Amino acid sequence: MTQDHDEACTLKVGKPTFWLSPSLASCPGALESLELTAGDIRAAAERLSRFRPLLATLFPDVRDGGGVVESPLWSVPELAARVLGDRAAHGALMMKADHALPIAGSVKARGGLYEVLVFAERLAVEEGLMSRAVSSLTLAGPAARKLFSEHTITVGSTGNLGLCIGIVAHALGFQCVVHMSSESKGWKRNRLLKHGVAVRHHEGDYLEALQAGREFAAQSLNTHFIDDENSVDMFLGYSVAALRLGEQLRRARVRVDAEHPLFVYIPCGVGGAPGGISFGLKHVYGDAVHCFFAEPVQSPAMLLQLRSGSAHRQSVHDLGLSNITEADGLAAPSASLLAARMVRDLVSGIYTVTDEILLRWVHAVDDAVSERLEPSATAGFAGPGMLINSDAGRRYLKAHGLERSLSQSTHLIWTTGGSLMPDSEFQAYRIRGEELRASDSMPRMQ
Ligand SMILES: *Cc1c(COP(=O)(O)O)cnc(C)c1O
């Protein structure tokens, strides 16, 4: 059987698959033909910097940090043996803790927050309330609040994006309508209702919620639709993470170069978050960084999109998959075409994981480091094992001459959400993970 045939089989039956991108290209060449540039990332970083006083005013959880919305970078030796097997031979393990991002408790506090700020600034400039030179605090003033109260922000979401946009839009004084898809969790909807955000719950999937948001915006006056699938602003908001991570790795004295490769594993839904982050990382580290995305076995939207090589939208339903998963943050039947275009030549590969694997990691991570992750956010942990132990993974290491430098490498797991989960929700996941682990005759964590 050919490799392609093998992959098609395991994907179709919902088994974990490790796919290598045939179009991965070297930097800087791979970055040159893209529609966004390093200058765009810097401009986004500069805007976030300019908005620090506003963010510190609006959100108590970033006040002490002067309005910087950032997550910690941790070395996690407690998990290294479980994630990497033979630690000394396979490198060091780190965790980029976006589950603990302030404001939204998920990676959406990068892209979603950024887009709302861009929109708020544009409105204020159009209305003559602020020029770029004036302090961002103008946007917390009475004139801006009155202006924002006459505008509505709307969004379609499986949960976390809606939660983030609702929290930020509400804090600025916008009206907000969040269209949630069937997989959205009740606690995320309730939390928004408590903030006074209007929530529409749809029986359909993410694409239907998105469409409902789009139509609502088209029919309503003064309504801005946040388009998770096509938003360049969200993508750039995510990309700033790479500059921040670069700084954190430098401070932690972690070397990243050809002899010290950096492997990054990021959960992927529509692809904006992992796409934007990887785009940024390639600008910072070029070929020394190897970006892998993780998707649920029933929702490998980006894998199918990139594997098809098509410019048209692919769907997991076309392969007979259900898009049903505990990982609500990753339950996208189709990938963002913007993200797919941007990462086609940058992403090294994509692997899929079962819900059982995600739940086991929820328990294992809490057990080892007492951190609260939602199932979506644990998809990265299976990556290093799959890279090191699968045929495709080994082929990748060999083809890129990485076998020798593996022992000096860093494996960075991007944990993308969960810190806002209520206790009861978390305990339910944790118990299921614990039961799964207890029933393993041979505890496989990949
Ligand atoms: C949204 C989300 C992702 C993935 O982001 P996309 O832009 O949809 O690819 C990953 N993890 C969590 C927890 C999320 O909420």
Ligand as a Chemical Component Dictionary entry (heavy atoms), coordinates in Angstrom:
data_LIG
# 
_chem_comp.id                   LIG 
_chem_comp.type                 NON-POLYMER 
_chem_comp.pdbx_formal_charge   0 
_chem_comp.three_letter_code    LIG 
# 
loop_
_chem_comp_atom.comp_id 
_chem_comp_atom.atom_id 
_chem_comp_atom.alt_atom_id 
_chem_comp_atom.type_symbol 
_chem_comp_atom.charge 
_chem_comp_atom.model_Cartn_x 
_chem_comp_atom.model_Cartn_y 
_chem_comp_atom.model_Cartn_z 
_chem_comp_atom.pdbx_ordinal 
LIG C1 C1 C 0 -10.174 28.047 19.011 1  
LIG C2 C2 C 0 -9.348  27.066 19.716 2  
LIG C3 C3 C 0 -8.297  26.392 19.073 3  
LIG C4 C4 C 0 -7.969  26.490 17.618 4  
LIG O1 O1 O 0 -8.063  27.725 16.997 5  
LIG P1 P1 P 0 -8.533  27.830 15.492 6  
LIG O2 O2 O 0 -8.240  29.217 15.112 7  
LIG O3 O3 O 0 -9.993  27.515 15.446 8  
LIG O4 O4 O 0 -7.741  26.816 14.718 9  
LIG C5 C5 C 0 -7.562  25.509 19.841 10 
LIG N1 N1 N 0 -7.841  25.284 21.146 11 
LIG C6 C6 C 0 -8.834  25.925 21.772 12 
LIG C7 C7 C 0 -9.062  25.638 23.222 13 
LIG C8 C8 C 0 -9.619  26.832 21.090 14 
LIG O5 O5 O 0 -10.614 27.445 21.719 15 
# 
loop_
_chem_comp_bond.comp_id 
_chem_comp_bond.atom_id_1 
_chem_comp_bond.atom_id_2 
_chem_comp_bond.value_order 
_chem_comp_bond.pdbx_ordinal 
LIG C1 C2 SING 1  
LIG C2 C3 SING 2  
LIG C2 C8 DOUB 3  
LIG C3 C4 SING 4  
LIG C3 C5 DOUB 5  
LIG C4 O1 SING 6  
LIG O1 P1 SING 7  
LIG P1 O2 DOUB 8  
LIG P1 O3 SING 9  
LIG P1 O4 SING 10 
LIG C5 N1 SING 11 
LIG N1 C6 DOUB 12 
LIG C6 C7 SING 13 
LIG C6 C8 SING 14 
LIG C8 O5 SING 15 
# 
